[in-house]
Each structure stands twice: as structure tokens, then as C-alpha cells.
Amino acid sequence: MALKQEPRQNHLLAALPKDEYQRLEPHLKLVELTLGDSLAESGKAMRHVYFPLDCIVSLLCVMEDGDSTEIAVVGGEGIVGIALFMGGESTPSRAIVQSAGSAYRLDGQLLKDEFDRASTFQYLLLRYTQALITQMAQTAVCNRHHSLDQQLCRWLLLSLDRLPVNELVMTQELIANMLGVRREGVTEAAGKLQRAGLISYRRGHISILDRPGLEARVCECYSVVRQEYDRLLSFHRPG
């Protein structure tokens, strides 16, 4: 039997005081998101924000020729749509569902109204935004200075932190698009991890066999991001 979904499975919503949560709760709509769904497009005004529960959303920078690279991932610890409360209304990045699941959707104006109350919600959203910016900056550093093996380990661990299971449904082609590299490079890197007994990969399913082994192999970028989320959002304890 499937577990009943409820808004406080999202860590931001769970951290709200009772009165603030009760103002938002009647307006939260549960939605099912499938792989590849677009929640935001580059340059287009956003009408809603999303609070993921058990899905993962990738934030992508898209070039003029259509190529894209992932700059951050959002799961049950956060929110998709920070541009709305930061005053931008739109963003040059795309938000695409990387792993299917559920989320709660909220009208953007309602979010801005609550943010403008200078409430606990505003405090949480600003701290979450700082953590997200750290993830984006560290991703850029990692992509420039670390091997593809290490980048793949970082990507796998960040994704696992946001899922209730130790398996990802993701083709190597999609991973290559996320990391902004060639598919052949991902095939080689995944093969090394599989031969080391860290993962099992078949038909678009990646199972994690040895998480401590991945953590031992990953670069420092993963721990920098995780520690910053824990520092800024003490309610968030992934993994």
C-alpha cells in the first residue's frame, strides 16, 4: 500500500511554525511529476513554486545551441522557484524533473505574500537560497577541477540524499546531459565504479552497492555542499 503523501514530508514546510503552516496548507496542491517534466523554462515568468517530496528536480543552464549542464539539484529539502521570492520572477535556467515522484505546488503570489510578512518562512527561504547558491558554486568548481569519476560520485551522492531508496532510474545519456559531458565519458566512469563494486548499472537503473565506498572516492565538493546545507538548515538531515 502506498504511503499517504502530506506537505510536511518536505523539510522546509515541516520547519514552519504551526500558524504559518496553517496559512499555506489549504493552498498546497499535490501533483505527480514524471521524468522530464518541465517546471520552469529559461526567461519565462514563473506562476508556481514546487515543494518536492520524493522526486528530484534538476536546475539546468541551457546554451543557445540547446546543450545544457546541471547546476544544482532540488529534492525534499527545498523548493523550486526561488526567483519568485527573490524578485526576479524568471530565471535563465530550466527546472526539469530528474527523478519522478510527488511534490506540492503553491501559487507564486501566495508565496510572495507570505515571504513579505518577514516571517519564519522568509528566514528559512533565505537560508535555503544561500545553501543552493553554495551548491551551484561548488558544482562549477567541481566541473572545472575534478575528474569525471569524482563528478559522477558527487552527482550520485547528492541525488541519493534526496531519494528514499538506493536506486536511480537514469540513462547514461541523461547523466551526460546533466554533467555536460560526452556519453562515452559517463560510460567509462560508470564502468570504473561498477568494477570497483560501488554501483550496479543495467537498463537505465543505477543501484548503489557501497555508499561508504562512493564517499571515500568523491572529491571534497560533496562534503562542502552537504555541510553547508546542514549548517544553514539544521532540520535537514539527508542520507
BAKELO-37325 format. One record per residue: residue in one letter; x, y, z of N, C-alpha, C, CB in turn. Coordinates in steps of 0.1 Angstrom, whole numbers, padded with zeros to 4 digits, always signed. Glycine has a CB too. Layout:
BEGIN
aXYZXYZXYZXYZ...
END
This chain:
BEGIN
m+0008-0012+0000+0000+0000+0000+0009+0013+0000-0010+0000+0012a+0006+0022-0009+0014+0034-0010+0011+0043+0002+0010+0042-0023l+0022+0049+0007+0021+0058+0019+0014+0071+0015+0035+0061+0025k+0006+0076+0024-0001+0089+0022+0009+0100+0021-0012+0091+0033q+0008+0108+0011+0017+0120+0009+0011+0131+0017+0019+0123-0005e+0019+0139+0024+0015+0151+0031+0026+0161+0031+0011+0147+0046p+0022+0174+0031+0031+0185+0028+0044+0185+0037+0024+0198+0030r+0042+0181+0050+0054+0182+0059+0064+0171+0056+0049+0181+0073q+0063+0163+0046+0074+0155+0041+0084+0163+0035+0068+0144+0032n+0081+0175+0031+0091+0185+0026+0097+0192+0038+0085+0195+0016h+0110+0193+0039+0117+0197+0051+0114+0212+0053+0131+0195+0050l+0113+0220+0043+0110+0235+0045+0096+0236+0051+0111+0242+0032l+0087+0229+0046+0073+0230+0051+0072+0225+0065+0063+0223+0042a+0080+0214+0068+0080+0208+0081+0086+0217+0092+0088+0195+0081a+0095+0226+0088+0101+0235+0097+0093+0247+0101+0115+0239+0092l+0082+0249+0094+0074+0261+0096+0066+0260+0110+0063+0263+0085p+0065+0272+0117+0057+0272+0129+0042+0269+0125+0057+0286+0136k+0034+0265+0134+0021+0260+0132+0012+0270+0125+0014+0256+0145d+0013+0283+0129+0004+0293+0123+0008+0296+0109+0005+0306+0132e+0021+0296+0106+0025+0299+0092+0021+0287+0083+0040+0302+0091y+0023+0275+0088+0020+0263+0080+0005+0263+0077+0024+0250+0087q-0003+0266+0087-0018+0266+0085-0023+0276+0075-0025+0268+0099r-0016+0287+0074-0019+0297+0063-0017+0291+0049-0012+0310+0065l-0006+0283+0048-0003+0278+0035-0010+0265+0031+0012+0276+0034e-0012+0257+0041-0017+0243+0039-0029+0242+0030-0020+0237+0052p-0039+0250+0031-0051+0249+0023-0048+0252+0008-0062+0258+0027h-0037+0258+0005-0034+0262-0009-0024+0253-0016-0029+0277-0009l-0019+0244-0008-0009+0234-0014-0016+0223-0021+0000+0229-0003k-0012+0221-0034-0018+0211-0042-0008+0200-0045-0024+0217-0055l-0012+0188-0042-0003+0176-0045-0003+0173-0060-0008+0164-0037v+0009+0172-0066+0010+0169-0080+0020+0158-0082+0014+0182-0088e+0017+0149-0092+0026+0139-0096+0035+0143-0107+0019+0126-0099l+0048+0142-0106+0058+0147-0116+0065+0135-0122+0068+0156-0110t+0066+0135-0135+0072+0124-0142+0086+0128-0148+0063+0118-0154l+0094+0119-0151+0107+0122-0156+0106+0130-0168+0115+0108-0160g+0114+0142-0168+0114+0151-0180+0104+0162-0179+0111+0143-0192d+0095+0162-0169+0085+0173-0168+0093+0186-0166+0075+0171-0156s+0088+0197-0172+0094+0210-0171+0086+0218-0161+0095+0217-0184l+0093+0223-0150+0086+0231-0140+0089+0246-0142+0091+0227-0126a+0100+0249-0149+0103+0263-0153+0112+0263-0165+0111+0270-0140e+0110+0273-0173+0118+0275-0186+0125+0288-0186+0108+0274-0198s+0137+0288-0192+0145+0299-0192+0138+0312-0197+0157+0296-0201g+0139+0322-0189+0133+0335-0193+0118+0337-0192+0137+0338-0207k+0111+0326-0189+0097+0327-0188+0092+0329-0173+0090+0314-0193a+0082+0338-0172+0077+0341-0158+0072+0328-0152+0067+0352-0159m+0075+0327-0139+0070+0315-0131+0057+0319-0124+0081+0310-0121r+0048+0310-0124+0035+0312-0118+0033+0304-0105+0023+0309-0127h+0041+0294-0103+0040+0285-0092+0054+0281-0086+0033+0272-0095v+0055+0277-0074+0066+0271-0068+0063+0257-0065+0072+0279-0056y+0073+0249-0063+0071+0234-0060+0079+0230-0048+0074+0226-0072f+0073+0223-0039+0080+0217-0028+0081+0202-0030+0072+0220-0014p+0092+0197-0035+0093+0182-0037+0092+0174-0025+0107+0179-0044l+0087+0162-0026+0086+0152-0015+0097+0141-0018+0072+0146-0014d+0094+0133-0028+0103+0122-0031+0108+0122-0045+0095+0109-0028c+0107+0133-0051+0113+0135-0065+0125+0144-0065+0102+0141-0075i+0132+0144-0076+0144+0153-0077+0142+0161-0089+0157+0144-0078v+0145+0174-0088+0144+0184-0099+0158+0189-0102+0134+0195-0095s+0162+0189-0114+0175+0194-0118+0173+0209-0123+0181+0186-0129l+0182+0217-0119+0183+0231-0124+0194+0231-0135+0185+0242-0113l+0190+0235-0147+0200+0234-0158+0202+0248-0164+0194+0224-0169c+0214+0250-0168+0218+0261-0177+0217+0256-0191+0232+0268-0173v+0210+0264-0200+0208+0259-0213+0215+0269-0223+0193+0258-0217m+0223+0264-0232+0230+0273-0241+0222+0275-0254+0244+0266-0246e+0226+0285-0262+0218+0288-0274+0217+0276-0284+0225+0299-0281d+0227+0267-0284+0226+0256-0293+0218+0244-0287+0240+0251-0296g+0213+0246-0275+0205+0235-0269+0212+0227-0259+0199+0227-0279d+0225+0227-0259+0233+0220-0249+0230+0225-0235+0248+0221-0252s+0230+0216-0225+0227+0221-0211+0236+0214-0201+0212+0217-0208t+0237+0220-0190+0245+0214-0179+0238+0217-0166+0260+0221-0178e+0238+0207-0157+0231+0208-0144+0240+0217-0135+0229+0194-0138i+0233+0226-0128+0240+0235-0119+0236+0232-0104+0237+0249-0122a+0225+0225-0102+0220+0221-0089+0209+0211-0089+0216+0234-0081v+0207+0204-0078+0195+0195-0077+0187+0200-0065+0200+0181-0076v+0174+0198-0066+0165+0201-0055+0156+0189-0052+0156+0213-0059g+0155+0185-0039+0147+0174-0035+0138+0178-0024+0155+0162-0032g+0135+0169-0015+0127+0171-0004+0132+0181+0007+0124+0159+0003e+0144+0186+0005+0150+0196+0014+0146+0210+0010+0165+0195+0015g+0140+0212-0002+0139+0225-0007+0127+0229-0015+0151+0228-0015i+0129+0239-0024+0118+0245-0031+0124+0248-0045+0113+0258-0024v+0115+0246-0055+0118+0250-0069+0111+0263-0072+0114+0239-0079g+0118+0274-0075+0112+0287-0078+0117+0298-0070+0097+0285-0077i+0130+0298-0066+0134+0309-0057+0134+0323-0064+0149+0306-0053a+0133+0323-0077+0133+0336-0084+0120+0344-0080+0133+0334-0099l+0110+0337-0076+0097+0344-0073+0099+0352-0060+0086+0334-0071f+0105+0347-0050+0106+0355-0038+0118+0363-0037+0105+0346-0026m+0128+0361-0047+0140+0369-0048+0137+0382-0056+0151+0361-0053g+0125+0383-0062+0122+0394-0070+0124+0394-0085+0129+0406-0065g+0129+0382-0090+0133+0382-0104+0122+0377-0113+0144+0372-0105e+0112+0370-0107+0100+0365-0115+0104+0354-0125+0094+0376-0122s+0116+0355-0131+0120+0344-0140+0135+0342-0138+0117+0349-0155t+0140+0332-0145+0154+0328-0143+0159+0323-0157+0155+0317-0133p+0172+0324-0159+0178+0319-0172+0180+0304-0172+0191+0326-0175s+0177+0297-0161+0179+0283-0160+0165+0276-0162+0185+0279-0147r+0166+0263-0165+0154+0254-0166+0153+0245-0154+0155+0246-0179a+0141+0241-0150+0139+0232-0139+0132+0220-0145+0131+0238-0128i+0139+0208-0145+0134+0196-0152+0134+0185-0141+0143+0192-0164v+0124+0177-0141+0123+0166-0132+0133+0155-0136+0108+0160-0132q+0142+0152-0127+0153+0142-0129+0148+0128-0125+0165+0146-0122s+0141+0128-0114+0136+0115-0108+0121+0117-0105+0144+0111-0096a+0112+0109-0110+0098+0111-0108+0094+0109-0094+0090+0101-0117g+0083+0116-0091+0077+0115-0077+0067+0125-0075+0088+0116-0067s+0064+0129-0062+0054+0138-0059+0060+0151-0054+0045+0132-0048a+0052+0162-0055+0055+0175-0049+0042+0182-0046+0064+0183-0060y+0044+0193-0038+0032+0202-0036+0035+0215-0043+0030+0204-0020r+0025+0219-0050+0026+0232-0058+0018+0243-0051+0020+0230-0072l+0024+0255-0051+0018+0266-0045+0018+0278-0054+0025+0270-0032d+0007+0286-0055+0006+0298-0063+0018+0307-0059-0007+0304-0062g+0024+0313-0069+0036+0321-0066+0032+0334-0059+0042+0325-0079q+0021+0340-0061+0017+0352-0054+0015+0349-0039+0004+0358-0060l+0009+0338-0036+0007+0334-0022+0021+0332-0015-0001+0321-0021l+0030+0326-0022+0044+0325-0016+0050+0339-0013+0053+0317-0026k+0048+0348-0023+0054+0362-0021+0047+0369-0010+0053+0370-0034d+0034+0367-0009+0027+0374+0002+0032+0369+0016+0012+0371+0001e+0034+0356+0017+0039+0350+0030+0054+0355+0032+0038+0335+0030f+0062+0355+0022+0075+0359+0023+0076+0374+0028+0083+0358+0009d+0067+0382+0023+0067+0396+0026+0063+0399+0041+0058+0404+0017r+0057+0389+0047+0054+0391+0061+0066+0391+0070+0045+0379+0066a+0078+0389+0065+0090+0388+0072+0089+0378+0084+0094+0402+0078s+0084+0366+0080+0081+0356+0090+0092+0346+0090+0068+0348+0086t+0090+0335+0098+0100+0324+0098+0102+0318+0084+0095+0313+0108f+0091+0318+0076+0092+0313+0063+0103+0321+0055+0079+0313+0056q+0103+0334+0056+0112+0342+0049+0127+0338+0053+0110+0357+0052y+0129+0337+0066+0142+0333+0072+0146+0320+0066+0141+0332+0087l+0137+0310+0066+0141+0296+0060+0144+0297+0045+0129+0287+0063l+0136+0304+0038+0138+0305+0024+0151+0312+0020+0126+0313+0017l+0155+0322+0028+0168+0329+0025+0179+0320+0028+0168+0342+0033r+0179+0313+0039+0189+0303+0043+0190+0292+0033+0187+0298+0057y+0179+0287+0028+0179+0277+0018+0185+0282+0005+0164+0272+0015t+0182+0295+0001+0188+0301-0011+0203+0301-0010+0182+0314-0013q+0208+0305+0002+0223+0305+0004+0229+0291+0002+0226+0311+0018a+0222+0281+0007+0227+0267+0006+0227+0263-0009+0219+0258+0014l+0216+0267-0016+0215+0264-0030+0226+0271-0038+0201+0268-0035i+0229+0283-0035+0240+0291-0042+0253+0284-0040+0240+0306-0037t+0255+0279-0027+0268+0271-0025+0269+0259-0033+0268+0267-0010q+0257+0252-0035+0257+0240-0044+0261+0244-0058+0244+0233-0043m+0255+0255-0063+0258+0259-0077+0273+0263-0078+0249+0271-0080a+0278+0270-0069+0292+0274-0070+0301+0262-0069+0295+0284-0059q+0298+0253-0060+0307+0241-0059+0306+0232-0071+0303+0234-0046t+0295+0232-0077+0293+0224-0090+0302+0230-0101+0278+0224-0094a+0303+0243-0102+0311+0249-0112+0326+0246-0109+0309+0264-0112v+0330+0247-0096+0344+0243-0093+0347+0229-0096+0346+0246-0078c+0338+0220-0092+0340+0206-0094+0341+0202-0109+0328+0198-0088n+0332+0208-0117+0333+0206-0132+0346+0211-0138+0321+0212-0139r+0352+0220-0132+0365+0226-0137+0377+0219-0133+0366+0241-0134h+0377+0214-0120+0389+0209-0114+0390+0194-0111+0392+0217-0101h+0379+0187-0111+0379+0173-0107+0376+0164-0119+0369+0171-0096s+0380+0151-0117+0378+0141-0127+0364+0138-0129+0386+0129-0124l+0360+0132-0141+0347+0128-0143+0342+0117-0133+0345+0123-0158d+0351+0108-0129+0348+0098-0119+0343+0105-0106+0360+0089-0116q+0350+0115-0102+0347+0123-0090+0334+0130-0091+0358+0132-0085q+0332+0136-0103+0319+0143-0106+0307+0134-0105+0320+0150-0119l+0309+0122-0111+0298+0112-0111+0295+0108-0097+0302+0100-0120c+0305+0106-0089+0303+0102-0075+0295+0113-0067+0316+0099-0067r+0300+0125-0070+0293+0137-0063+0278+0137-0067+0300+0150-0067w+0276+0136-0080+0262+0136-0086+0254+0125-0080+0262+0136-0101l+0259+0113-0079+0252+0102-0074+0248+0104-0059+0260+0089-0075l+0258+0109-0051+0255+0111-0037+0245+0122-0034+0268+0114-0030l+0246+0133-0042+0237+0143-0040+0223+0139-0044+0241+0156-0049s+0222+0130-0054+0209+0125-0058+0203+0115-0047+0210+0118-0071l+0212+0107-0042+0208+0097-0032+0203+0104-0019+0219+0088-0029d+0209+0115-0016+0205+0122-0004+0190+0127-0005+0214+0134-0002r+0185+0128-0017+0172+0133-0019+0162+0122-0023+0172+0144-0030l+0166+0110-0022+0157+0099-0026+0155+0089-0014+0162+0091-0038p+0143+0083-0013+0141+0073-0002+0147+0059-0004+0126+0072+0001v+0152+0057-0016+0158+0044-0020+0172+0046-0025+0149+0037-0031n+0179+0034-0026+0193+0034-0031+0194+0031-0046+0201+0025-0023e+0184+0035-0054+0184+0033-0068+0179+0045-0076+0175+0020-0071l+0186+0047-0087+0183+0058-0096+0178+0053-0109+0194+0068-0098v+0168+0058-0115+0163+0054-0128+0168+0065-0137+0147+0052-0129m+0179+0063-0144+0186+0073-0152+0195+0067-0162+0194+0082-0143t+0193+0071-0175+0202+0065-0185+0215+0073-0185+0195+0066-0199q+0225+0067-0191+0238+0073-0191+0238+0086-0200+0249+0064-0197e+0229+0086-0210+0228+0097-0219+0223+0109-0211+0218+0094-0231l+0213+0107-0202+0207+0118-0194+0218+0122-0184+0195+0113-0186i+0225+0113-0178+0236+0117-0169+0246+0126-0176+0243+0105-0163a+0250+0122-0188+0259+0130-0196+0254+0144-0198+0262+0123-0209n+0241+0145-0201+0235+0158-0203+0235+0167-0190+0220+0157-0208m+0233+0160-0179+0233+0167-0166+0247+0172-0163+0228+0158-0155l+0257+0164-0166+0271+0168-0162+0277+0176-0173+0279+0156-0160g+0271+0177-0185+0276+0185-0196+0289+0179-0202+0280+0199-0191v+0289+0165-0203+0300+0158-0209+0295+0148-0219+0308+0150-0198r+0304+0141-0226+0300+0132-0236+0296+0119-0229+0312+0129-0246r+0286+0112-0236+0281+0099-0231+0292+0089-0229+0270+0094-0240e+0302+0089-0238+0313+0079-0237+0320+0081-0224+0322+0080-0249g+0322+0094-0219+0329+0096-0207+0321+0091-0195+0331+0111-0205v+0308+0092-0195+0300+0087-0184+0300+0072-0184+0285+0092-0185t+0300+0066-0196+0301+0051-0197+0314+0046-0191+0300+0046-0212e+0325+0053-0194+0338+0049-0188+0338+0050-0173+0349+0057-0195a+0333+0062-0168+0333+0065-0154+0324+0055-0146+0329+0079-0151a+0312+0053-0152+0303+0043-0145+0309+0029-0145+0289+0043-0152g+0316+0026-0156+0322+0012-0156+0332+0011-0145+0328+0010-0170k+0340+0021-0143+0350+0020-0132+0344+0018-0119+0359+0033-0132l+0333+0026-0116+0326+0024-0103+0319+0010-0102+0315+0035-0102q+0315+0005-0113+0308-0008-0113+0319-0019-0110+0301-0011-0126r+0330-0018-0117+0341-0028-0115+0347-0027-0101+0352-0025-0125a+0346-0016-0095+0350-0014-0081+0340-0019-0071+0354+0001-0078g+0328-0023-0076+0318-0028-0067+0310-0018-0060+0324-0038-0057l+0311-0005-0065+0303+0006-0058+0289+0007-0063+0311+0019-0060i+0287+0004-0076+0274+0006-0082+0271-0006-0090+0272+0019-0090s+0258-0008-0094+0254-0018-0104+0245-0010-0114+0246-0030-0097y+0249-0011-0126+0242-0004-0137+0236-0013-0147+0251+0007-0143r+0223-0012-0150+0217-0020-0161+0204-0014-0165+0215-0035-0156r+0202-0013-0178+0190-0008-0184+0184+0005-0177+0180-0019-0183g+0193+0014-0176+0188+0027-0170+0186+0027-0155+0176+0031-0177h+0189+0016-0148+0188+0016-0134+0202+0016-0127+0180+0003-0129i+0205+0025-0118+0217+0025-0111+0214+0022-0097+0224+0039-0113s+0220+0011-0092+0218+0007-0078+0231+0010-0070+0214-0008-0077i+0230+0016-0059+0242+0018-0051+0245+0006-0042+0240+0032-0042l+0256+0000-0044+0260-0011-0036+0269-0008-0024+0267-0021-0045d+0276+0003-0025+0286+0006-0014+0287+0021-0013+0300+0000-0018r+0278+0027-0005+0278+0041-0003+0291+0046+0004+0266+0046+0005p+0295+0040+0014+0308+0044+0020+0319+0045+0010+0312+0036+0032g+0319+0035+0001+0330+0035-0010+0329+0047-0019+0329+0022-0018l+0316+0051-0022+0314+0063-0030+0319+0075-0023+0300+0064-0034e+0316+0076-0010+0320+0087-0002+0335+0088-0001+0314+0087+0012a+0342+0077-0001+0356+0076+0000+0363+0081-0013+0361+0063+0004r+0356+0079-0024+0361+0082-0037+0358+0096-0042+0356+0072-0047v+0347+0102-0036+0343+0115-0041+0352+0126-0037+0329+0118-0036c+0352+0137-0045+0360+0149-0041+0354+0156-0030+0362+0158-0053e+0361+0167-0025+0356+0174-0013+0343+0182-0016+0367+0183-0009c+0340+0184-0029+0328+0192-0033+0315+0187-0026+0327+0193-0048y+0314+0173-0025+0302+0168-0019+0301+0172-0005+0302+0152-0021s+0311+0170+0003+0311+0173+0017+0309+0188+0019+0323+0169+0024v+0314+0197+0011+0313+0211+0012+0298+0215+0011+0321+0219+0002v+0291+0209+0001+0277+0212-0001+0269+0206+0010+0272+0206-0015r+0271+0194+0014+0263+0188+0024+0265+0195+0038+0267+0173+0026q+0277+0199+0041+0279+0206+0054+0272+0219+0054+0294+0207+0056e+0272+0226+0043+0266+0239+0042+0251+0238+0044+0269+0246+0029y+0245+0228+0037+0230+0225+0039+0227+0222+0054+0225+0214+0031d+0236+0214+0060+0233+0211+0074+0236+0223+0083+0243+0200+0079r+0245+0231+0080+0248+0243+0088+0236+0253+0087+0261+0250+0084l+0231+0256+0075+0221+0266+0073+0207+0261+0076+0222+0271+0059l+0205+0248+0074+0192+0242+0076+0193+0230+0085+0186+0238+0062s+0193+0233+0098+0196+0223+0108+0185+0212+0108+0197+0229+0122f+0173+0215+0102+0163+0204+0102+0166+0194+0091+0149+0211+0100h+0175+0197+0082+0177+0189+0070+0188+0179+0074+0181+0197+0058r+0185+0166+0074+0194+0155+0076+0193+0145+0066+0192+0149+0090p+0199+0147+0054+0198+0137+0043+0206+0125+0046+0202+0143+0030g+0202+0114+0038+0211+0102+0038+0207+0093+0049+0225+0106+0038
END
